[in-house]
Amino acid sequence: MLSMEIASYDVVILSDLHLGSEISRACDALELLRSIHFRRLILLGDIFCDLNLRRLKKEHWHFLSYIRKLSNPKRDTEVIWVEGNHDYGLADVLSHLVGIPAYREFVWESAGERHIAVHGHQFDNFIIKNNLVMRGLASHLYLFIQKLSYGGRLVARMLDKLNTRWQRLTPKVAAGAIAYARSRGATRIYCGHTHEATTQMQDGIIYFNAGAWTNILSTYITIQGQEIKTHEYVAQADKCCTDEELSKTVASPMDVPIAAGQQAEVGYDIILADTDCFA
């Protein structure tokens, strides 16, 4: 009987899960993490929807529980949480819940390249100027729309896309991130915030946006040596993970060596899955 080879990566990056939101695809994110091996996981901001942890559903707690298991030193897996604009005030709480520290940005070097992971709201002038409003009335309205049954979730996702296009978030965050990377001497920079996965190269600097786990097509980034890919995780069945499935654990991540002396490769893959928490 043939067994499928489990994909192994140096780094996996997920952004914008918005736990506590009706449209968070935490179940799919958990299934992804259980299905692959990695040495480092970067949660790139807006892991929570807001400060109200009472909004968290069972599958959201399951995801957090698994992150805590991953952070156990015996697993030899590094878990990094980069703070997003929705995560403000939760650094101490998350550290207590899942045992990982919070960073405003995370910097590392690999195969001769300097990498920076930062959420991206720092390059969004609208958020900076109207932070209290965005975290107040707008967030409550957005959550209310999501609760209007299945149709509410579709409307919420549509408003999310319209908001990104109206504010021209994607080009603004990309331009700000590339300029910031240049000022820090980095050649690779990773952001979230816009909920739109994209890749852009300028003057030897490559900008990656990890997208979000609130969209129908959720996305994530993998790094293996100098090969960097954006993947789509496409859920096909209208069901959520069972408690039995959620209780399963994966083997300790493999020790994947970092290759040197190779040219950077940027790719885009589509990964098909068989579970769907929120259609």
Secondary structure, DSSP 8 states (H G I E B T S, - for coil): -------EEEEEEE----BTSTT--HHHHHHHHHHSEEEEEEE-S--BSSS-GGG--HHHHHHHHHHHHHTSGGG--EEEEE--GGGTT-HHHHHHHH---EESEEEEEETTEEEEEE-SGGG-HHHHHTHHHIIIIIHHHHHHHHTSHHHHHHHHHHHHHHHHHHTTHHHHHHHHHHHHHHHTT-SEEEE-SSS--EEEEETTEEEEE---SSSSEEEEEEEETTEEEEEEEEE-SS----HHHHT-------------S---EEEEEEEEES--S--
